[in-house]
Amino acid sequence: MTLTMDDALRQLAQEQMKTDLPEIRPGDTVRVSVRVIEGNRERLQNYEGTVLRVRGGGLDEQVTVRRVASGVGVERTFMLHSPRVEKIEVTRHGHARRAALYFLRERVGKAATLREKRR
Amino acid sequence: MTDETQEKGAAEAPERANAPDMARPLILGRKLGMLQHFKADGSVVAATVIAAEPNVVTYVRTRERDGYAAVQLGFGRVRDGEITKAERGHLKDVPAVRHLREVRLESTDGFAPGQVVSVERFAPGDKVHVTGMSKGKGFQGPVHLHHFHTGPRSHGSDHYRRQGSVGSGTTPGRLLKGLRMAAHQGSDRVTVKNLEILKADADRAVLVIAGAVPGARNGIVMVRKA
């Protein structure tokens, strides 16, 4: 049985995709449980921050999450469908009027927060 | 339409015997496209998907008769009228196929027309060489083709993407052979070596291979165990 080109690619991508992901939008605050391998031990590490942007779609979807840790701004990009991302949950919906929130990088403290989205 | 052809393919399959084992198994296929592949350890690699429905042995060349040992493999479904009568005659004892390629082997003992080669000969972790026809780039200048440096863009240079000197003067009075110049690029037979098989799915006749493979989508590629 041979599949058409689109079918095979779509199927193979679908098989690797997670089905339980929440909808994530720029401005949301998310908590990501990341599998971290330390030596030969594997543990989960939580990383919470603001979604600066969502890039790509389908199997290739990535989110960039910014947080300020010990006074230093940190941005990590996660591939949502990677097995290393154990879980991702949205803890707050921020109100954002653009797709990429790079202006947050220049802001510190309360200025770097977004209004909560009215639901 | 798809259902019908699939059923037909499934009905044909059981009566075909497997071709004998090859020292380095190979299969012809069609490049479908690329996607990301997550490995078990969580790392992600770019992967190429190749559709490789079972290849049919369409002809066997022997040293005695043809001067060399090779098998001719064919694949690709054809609709009525898509191949000529001559082609149909050549394929009269085997299923009609669209593409034919010959592959030289040390020995063709045990091979016979009608046998099949399928994706089952490959397993995840195998290293393979993939041969295909690279994308054509047309006639390209020395900068694109040989990575020559460009000249100055301004001050009336007139030499921006041109080649520099191509040789001396009266002595030797000719160009040295092999001098790199503008020429056609691409549409070459290219082999990428030692790519890893990530997935070999016999049910869907699909190979997933780590990395990029020569040619455009829908191009014919040959996958051969390294």
Interface residues (C-beta under 8 A of the other chain):
Chain A: M1 T2 L3 T4 M5 A8 L9 Q11 L12 A13 Q16 R35 L59 D60 M79 H81 S82 P83 R84
Chain B: T2 Q6 G9 A10 L32 G33 L35 Q36 H37 F38 A40 G42 V44 V49 A51 E53 R77 K199 D203 R204 A205 V206 V208 R217 N218
